[in-house]
Amino acid sequence: MIDLPVATRQPYPSKNPWYDVSQYLAGGLTPYADQSVIACADGNFVHYSFHIRIDRQFQDPDYVFLFRSMHPSLKVAANGKASGWFGNDVHGVEFGTWGWVAMPLWRSQGITLADYGMVFLNLTAARSKP
């Protein structure tokens, strides 16, 4: 058992519980709805299901992180890339073994999270050994 709150809403049938990981969100971000930022450790895999509200008043140009860390039992085993919905746009998202989830290329493109009101991201990846 992981020492995080178990989500009362389990989105998919699973023998493993989904956990509320909203406490790991980067500053200025909040769950879009109650328990909409959740993760599940499933053997050698980790599953993320994130629906995040973005504070559009937050104008920090380095505001490209969704997460700066993650619970050790829910970290990915290798750095990788995925796609996420930002408003009506799809953008690349990178995730790392330290638990961060970010869009580092946005800095060179002049894009920040404050350009959007929400993000939706589902991801399954190899899980780091807890």
Backbone as CSV, one residue per row, in Angstrom:
resi,resn,N_x,N_y,N_z,CA_x,CA_y,CA_z,C_x,C_y,C_z
1,MET,0.841,-1.185,0.000,0.000,0.000,0.000,0.885,1.247,0.000
2,ILE,0.514,2.216,-0.787,1.260,3.469,-0.902,0.661,4.474,0.076
3,ASP,1.515,5.249,0.720,1.054,6.195,1.738,0.524,7.494,1.117
4,LEU,-0.527,7.359,0.318,-1.236,8.485,-0.303,-2.729,8.232,-0.155
5,PRO,-3.553,9.294,-0.264,-5.000,9.069,-0.200,-5.486,8.245,-1.400
6,VAL,-6.262,7.220,-1.108,-6.856,6.415,-2.183,-8.048,7.182,-2.733
7,ALA,-8.113,7.290,-4.048,-9.224,7.992,-4.686,-10.504,7.200,-4.474
8,THR,-11.573,7.873,-4.088,-12.855,7.182,-3.918,-13.453,6.843,-5.269
9,ARG,-13.060,7.580,-6.292,-13.501,7.298,-7.665,-12.395,6.513,-8.353
10,GLN,-12.625,5.234,-8.577,-11.659,4.390,-9.265,-12.063,4.341,-10.745
11,PRO,-11.305,4.988,-11.636,-11.761,5.176,-13.008,-11.785,3.927,-13.864
12,TYR,-10.955,2.951,-13.531,-10.870,1.737,-14.339,-10.899,0.532,-13.409
13,PRO,-11.501,-0.565,-13.848,-11.472,-1.765,-13.005,-10.024,-2.234,-12.833
14,SER,-9.602,-2.413,-11.605,-8.227,-2.801,-11.346,-8.144,-3.411,-9.967
15,LYS,-7.244,-4.348,-9.818,-7.003,-4.900,-8.485,-6.169,-3.937,-7.645
16,ASN,-5.542,-2.960,-8.303,-4.704,-1.984,-7.619,-5.434,-0.652,-7.499
17,PRO,-5.342,-0.014,-6.344,-6.051,1.257,-6.165,-5.394,2.408,-6.926
18,TRP,-6.211,3.390,-7.259,-5.744,4.653,-7.824,-5.607,5.632,-6.673
19,TYR,-4.536,6.432,-6.710,-4.229,7.364,-5.640,-4.364,8.806,-6.119
20,ASP,-4.819,9.663,-5.215,-4.887,11.089,-5.491,-3.470,11.647,-5.349
21,VAL,-2.895,12.158,-6.449,-1.535,12.695,-6.424,-1.522,14.206,-6.641
22,SER,-2.650,14.856,-6.381,-2.753,16.296,-6.618,-1.778,17.106,-5.763
23,GLN,-1.324,16.552,-4.639,-0.373,17.276,-3.792,0.971,17.481,-4.487
24,TYR,1.228,16.751,-5.562,2.494,16.878,-6.291,2.417,17.866,-7.460
25,LEU,1.251,18.452,-7.703,1.125,19.428,-8.787,2.047,20.622,-8.567
26,ALA,2.576,21.146,-9.663,3.406,22.353,-9.584,2.541,23.531,-9.145
27,GLY,3.170,24.560,-8.602,2.457,25.743,-8.127,1.602,26.385,-9.203
28,GLY,0.421,26.852,-8.823,-0.494,27.492,-9.767,-1.427,26.522,-10.461
29,LEU,-1.262,25.220,-10.205,-2.121,24.208,-10.821,-2.994,23.564,-9.761
30,THR,-4.229,23.227,-10.136,-5.158,22.556,-9.229,-5.900,21.470,-10.009
31,PRO,-6.449,20.490,-9.322,-7.256,19.494,-10.029,-8.444,20.162,-10.715
32,TYR,-8.800,19.700,-11.903,-9.939,20.251,-12.632,-11.242,19.928,-11.912
33,ALA,-11.277,18.765,-11.294,-12.425,18.322,-10.501,-11.880,17.498,-9.339
34,ASP,-12.718,17.191,-8.395,-12.303,16.379,-7.268,-11.742,15.049,-7.765
35,GLN,-10.551,14.716,-7.319,-9.876,13.462,-7.650,-9.700,13.273,-9.157
36,SER,-9.310,14.335,-9.842,-9.058,14.228,-11.281,-7.561,14.189,-11.590
37,VAL,-6.729,14.073,-10.552,-5.283,13.951,-10.719,-4.878,12.698,-9.941
38,ILE,-4.877,11.564,-10.642,-4.715,10.280,-9.964,-3.671,9.420,-10.679
39,ALA,-3.130,8.443,-9.939,-2.130,7.530,-10.487,-2.309,6.157,-9.856
40,CYS,-1.838,5.136,-10.584,-1.970,3.755,-10.122,-0.669,3.006,-10.394
41,ALA,-0.152,2.320,-9.391,0.987,1.423,-9.562,0.424,0.046,-9.878
42,ASP,0.801,-0.489,-11.028,0.251,-1.762,-11.502,1.402,-2.665,-11.920
43,GLY,1.968,-3.376,-10.948,3.119,-4.235,-11.244,4.299,-3.403,-11.708
44,ASN,4.788,-3.688,-12.907,5.935,-2.963,-13.459,5.541,-1.691,-14.194
45,PHE,4.275,-1.309,-14.123,3.790,-0.132,-14.840,3.188,0.885,-13.881
46,VAL,3.184,2.131,-14.323,2.483,3.188,-13.613,1.521,3.815,-14.614
47,HIS,0.320,4.105,-14.144,-0.709,4.744,-14.979,-1.029,6.103,-14.375
48,TYR,-1.052,7.117,-15.212,-1.441,8.461,-14.791,-2.717,8.853,-15.515
49,SER,-3.609,9.508,-14.824,-4.800,10.113,-15.414,-4.940,11.497,-14.785
50,PHE,-4.599,12.528,-15.569,-4.559,13.890,-15.056,-5.515,14.786,-15.823
51,HIS,-6.364,15.486,-15.106,-7.206,16.554,-15.674,-6.980,17.742,-14.747
52,ILE,-6.215,18.721,-15.248,-5.669,19.780,-14.406,-6.186,21.143,-14.840
53,ARG,-6.552,21.964,-13.855,-6.950,23.356,-14.102,-5.697,24.231,-14.002
54,ILE,-5.563,25.161,-14.946,-4.419,26.058,-14.989,-4.866,27.466,-14.623
55,ASP,-4.175,28.072,-13.665,-4.456,29.456,-13.291,-3.908,30.363,-14.383
56,ARG,-4.791,30.950,-15.184,-4.367,31.748,-16.336,-3.742,33.078,-15.930
57,GLN,-3.812,33.431,-14.657,-3.183,34.662,-14.183,-1.697,34.451,-13.897
58,PHE,-1.280,33.208,-13.869,0.107,32.882,-13.562,0.949,33.083,-14.817
59,GLN,1.779,34.118,-14.852,2.483,34.504,-16.070,3.981,34.199,-16.049
60,ASP,4.437,33.323,-15.215,5.849,32.967,-15.145,6.287,32.334,-16.471
61,PRO,7.299,32.883,-17.144,7.722,32.327,-18.436,8.288,30.914,-18.333
62,ASP,8.746,30.514,-17.144,9.245,29.148,-16.964,8.154,28.201,-16.490
63,TYR,6.934,28.636,-16.601,5.790,27.863,-16.122,5.469,26.752,-17.112
64,VAL,6.330,25.752,-17.160,6.146,24.643,-18.091,6.046,23.294,-17.365
65,PHE,6.066,23.312,-16.038,5.991,22.066,-15.274,4.566,21.785,-14.817
66,LEU,4.107,20.557,-15.033,2.862,20.092,-14.432,3.167,19.516,-13.053
67,PHE,4.268,18.777,-12.969,4.748,18.192,-11.716,6.249,18.411,-11.646
68,ARG,6.753,18.722,-10.453,8.197,18.817,-10.253,8.730,17.589,-9.518
69,SER,7.832,16.791,-8.969,8.207,15.541,-8.309,6.978,14.636,-8.279
70,MET,7.193,13.401,-7.839,6.100,12.430,-7.747,6.456,11.464,-6.624
71,HIS,5.467,10.829,-6.052,5.699,9.834,-5.010,6.674,8.778,-5.549
72,PRO,7.644,8.332,-4.742,8.647,7.371,-5.224,8.062,6.090,-5.821
73,SER,6.934,5.628,-5.322,6.316,4.402,-5.841,5.568,4.619,-7.146
74,LEU,5.465,5.872,-7.595,4.698,6.177,-8.810,5.545,6.873,-9.875
75,LYS,6.864,6.751,-9.759,7.755,7.361,-10.746,7.980,6.420,-11.921
76,VAL,8.261,7.017,-13.072,8.552,6.225,-14.267,9.991,5.723,-14.215
77,ALA,10.267,4.625,-14.936,11.598,4.017,-14.930,12.558,4.680,-15.902
78,ALA,12.030,5.364,-16.915,12.887,5.996,-17.920,12.221,7.282,-18.405
79,ASN,13.038,8.248,-18.778,12.503,9.475,-19.360,11.769,9.137,-20.645
80,GLY,10.723,9.886,-20.948,9.955,9.602,-22.152,9.108,10.778,-22.575
81,LYS,8.325,10.556,-23.617,7.451,11.595,-24.152,6.065,11.027,-24.375
82,ALA,5.080,11.911,-24.296,3.683,11.562,-24.544,3.002,12.796,-25.118
83,SER,1.719,12.710,-25.347,0.942,13.858,-25.817,-0.141,14.176,-24.815
84,GLY,-0.441,15.450,-24.677,-1.505,15.883,-23.776,-2.368,16.919,-24.462
85,TRP,-3.617,16.985,-24.055,-4.546,17.992,-24.572,-4.461,19.229,-23.711
86,PHE,-4.148,20.353,-24.331,-4.101,21.645,-23.662,-5.182,22.495,-24.298
87,GLY,-6.315,22.649,-23.609,-7.451,23.298,-24.241,-7.862,22.465,-25.453
88,ASN,-7.796,23.043,-26.651,-8.124,22.314,-27.879,-6.894,21.918,-28.674
89,ASP,-5.709,22.098,-28.106,-4.453,21.804,-28.797,-3.779,20.583,-28.195
90,VAL,-3.089,19.832,-29.044,-2.281,18.708,-28.574,-0.819,19.148,-28.574
91,HIS,-0.132,18.908,-27.464,1.280,19.264,-27.346,2.054,18.097,-26.745
92,GLY,3.337,18.037,-27.077,4.212,17.029,-26.496,4.472,17.315,-25.031
93,VAL,4.522,16.251,-24.255,4.787,16.331,-22.820,5.935,15.372,-22.529
94,GLU,6.891,15.821,-21.751,8.005,14.963,-21.364,7.891,14.614,-19.881
95,PHE,8.293,13.390,-19.555,8.253,12.951,-18.168,9.599,12.326,-17.826
96,GLY,9.996,12.480,-16.564,11.324,12.026,-16.177,11.351,11.182,-14.930
97,THR,12.458,10.511,-14.754,12.621,9.571,-13.645,12.609,10.244,-12.278
98,TRP,12.827,11.544,-12.218,12.767,12.257,-10.941,11.337,12.574,-10.550
99,GLY,10.384,12.281,-11.447,8.975,12.515,-11.139,8.401,13.748,-11.806
100,TRP,9.198,14.483,-12.563,8.689,15.692,-13.206,7.935,15.358,-14.486
101,VAL,6.986,16.197,-14.790,6.234,16.150,-16.047,6.209,17.586,-16.549
102,ALA,6.727,17.820,-17.764,6.893,19.198,-18.235,6.876,19.274,-19.757
103,MET,6.861,20.509,-20.246,6.932,20.806,-21.676,8.122,21.735,-21.915
104,PRO,9.376,21.238,-21.822,10.547,22.110,-21.889,10.715,22.832,-23.220
105,LEU,10.229,22.285,-24.316,10.362,22.959,-25.613,9.537,24.228,-25.697
106,TRP,8.562,24.384,-24.818,7.696,25.557,-24.870,8.468,26.852,-24.692
107,ARG,9.531,26.817,-23.898,10.300,28.049,-23.663,10.771,28.649,-24.982
108,SER,11.300,27.814,-25.886,11.805,28.310,-27.167,10.680,28.706,-28.112
109,GLN,9.471,28.228,-27.862,8.324,28.532,-28.721,7.481,29.682,-28.174
110,GLY,7.850,30.190,-26.996,7.107,31.302,-26.409,5.749,30.914,-25.855
111,ILE,5.556,29.633,-25.527,4.286,29.144,-24.990,4.446,28.922,-23.489
112,THR,3.415,29.248,-22.714,3.404,28.936,-21.287,2.073,28.266,-20.957
113,LEU,2.012,27.655,-19.802,0.755,27.039,-19.375,-0.348,28.081,-19.218
114,ALA,0.033,29.320,-18.913,-0.967,30.375,-18.736,-1.728,30.662,-20.036
115,ASP,-1.237,30.149,-21.169,-1.954,30.305,-22.442,-3.179,29.392,-22.514
116,TYR,-3.292,28.470,-21.578,-4.369,27.482,-21.600,-5.124,27.478,-20.270
117,GLY,-6.314,26.936,-20.264,-7.110,26.865,-19.052,-7.108,25.508,-18.391
118,MET,-6.750,24.475,-19.182,-6.736,23.133,-18.598,-5.875,22.215,-19.447
119,VAL,-5.493,21.100,-18.853,-4.744,20.062,-19.554,-5.325,18.705,-19.171
120,PHE,-5.347,17.800,-20.156,-5.804,16.430,-19.932,-4.725,15.500,-20.453
121,LEU,-4.262,14.575,-19.613,-3.167,13.690,-19.976,-3.382,12.320,-19.358
122,ASN,-3.337,11.290,-20.189,-3.327,9.903,-19.725,-2.015,9.287,-20.173
123,LEU,-1.399,8.498,-19.305,-0.084,7.955,-19.623,0.094,6.615,-18.914
124,THR,0.660,5.667,-19.614,1.108,4.413,-19.013,2.574,4.257,-19.378
125,ALA,3.404,3.968,-18.389,4.848,3.825,-18.622,5.406,2.776,-17.680
126,ALA,6.626,2.321,-17.986,7.316,1.410,-17.081,7.538,2.130,-15.758
127,ARG,7.367,1.402,-14.686,7.473,1.993,-13.348,8.860,1.754,-12.769
128,SER,9.383,2.765,-12.096,10.654,2.675,-11.409,10.521,1.714,-10.230
129,LYS,11.572,1.009,-9.909,11.525,0.114,-8.760,11.325,0.935,-7.493
130,PRO,10.252,0.673,-6.751,9.961,1.474,-5.542,10.984,1.255,-4.435
